[in-house]
Amino acid sequence: MFSEYQPKLPLPSMFPLKQAFPGRAVPLDLSLAVRNAMEPLQFRIKSGMRIGLAVGSRGISGLSAMVQEVVTQLIAFGAMPVILPAMGSHGGATSEGQASVLASYGVDAQSLGIPIECSMETIAVAESEWGTPVFWSRSASQLDGVLVLNRIKPHTDFKGGLGSGILKMLVVGLGKRDGASAFHRAAIQFGYENVLRQYASILIDKMPVIGGLGIIENALHETDQIAFVPVETAIEDEGRLLAKAKDLMPRLPFDDLDLLIVDRIGKDISGSGMDPNIVGRGVHGFSTDFSLQKDFPRIKRIMVRSLTPDSHGNAIGVGMADFTTSRLVGSMNPKISFVNAVTAMTMNGAKVPIHFEADQEVIQWALSSLVVPDTRQSRVLRIKDTLHLDVMEASEHLLHDARSNPQVTLEGEPAVMEFDSNGNLMDLGGS
């Protein structure tokens, strides 16, 4: 329908590259790491106790294996474990949707041999100092103990001494939709970290929380550490673990880009679909007036190609892009996406960008929106997603920067962009 307006601009040549990050010399033995981390729990758990294991909706490396080992250890301690979906409003804010999300990660009642308590019903635990309600899962409140399993990493909505981890899952994930909505409303008014600290303190004091297992991943999406976080020192311990997680985070190899092409976004990649800490944009809106932005990277345009299957149609984060494809828009579940966006009060994250059918068409339009004398000289970077930043493609104009970066290895010579018969980019490859 826009063919008469379609730009016919020359595209930059692209070269493959790899970015090296420090990884573990020997992969972590997940079962052993879980057993070691859980050792202090055997003195806290008595035979016959019903213990809830809170599991969320993130693409954590080796998640199903970790969950299985935690369950095995809890049974060995004499407990009767149950799985608690802890994902706020994700999965369409329904019990069936949240069970389906967990099943897609290999966490289900049949394979684990234990029940999953999926109810979205909550109780009002208390009021904060601001008079705002603190909600929590009714099912969790009726158990003898609750153990949280989650990755600790910088949050996508705020920066501070706490981020996304045990405490956020405790407050937002186990708060179900009621708790997630109440938290975000309070956070907008009184500050994310302030509210997280106080809500977590209330729940720790009044609910049967026994602690958490904090997972730290390195820049290669490998599990670097699994640490037990006792409830008594949860806030302090999580802060220390977050500092390590920040040090291990990956980043883009270039600070200034005209166009970033992101092959896929999804809830399994980041809570925001693509990580704002990587792309330099936020779910609450952004500006490409870089005189107002001090942090890197500085990216003039972002194009997103597709949505991961494990996102179950939740396209939160697509609103951070300037351009996308019609196939991503077609795979988007509006109800699931909008419920998540409104609950988190991040409406900008679910806005649908300008979109066209084929990748080649989208790239042409994106380049035409830039003030670049010669589009062949555009600074273009293509990544798989914000979780995997080892294998990329970069435009020829970035060659000098790439050669000057000791973490970057050139894997071939610049060549024209390859498209299939439908005008879509060929697979990037990599992990």
Secondary structure, DSSP 8 states (H G I E B T S, - for coil): --GGG--------EEEEEE-----SS---HHHHHHHHHGGGGGT--TT-EEEEEE-SS--TTHHHHHHHHHHHHHHTT-EEEEEE--TTTGGGSHHHHHHHHHHTT--HHHHTS-B-----EEEEEE-TTS-EEEEEHHHHTSSEEEEEEE-B--SS--SS--BSHHHIIIIITTHHHHHHHHHHHHHHH-HHHHHHHHHHHHHHHS-EEEEEEEEE-TTS-EEEEEEEEGGGHHHHHHHHHHHHHHH----S-SEEEEEEEEEE-TTT-TTSS-HHHHS--TT-----GGG--SS-EEEEEEEEEE-GGGTT--TTGGG-SEEEHHHHHH--HHHHHHHHHHTT-GGGG---EEESSHHHHHHHHHHTS--S-GGG--EEEES-SS--SEEEEEGGGHHHHHT-TTEEE-S--B---B-TTS-B------
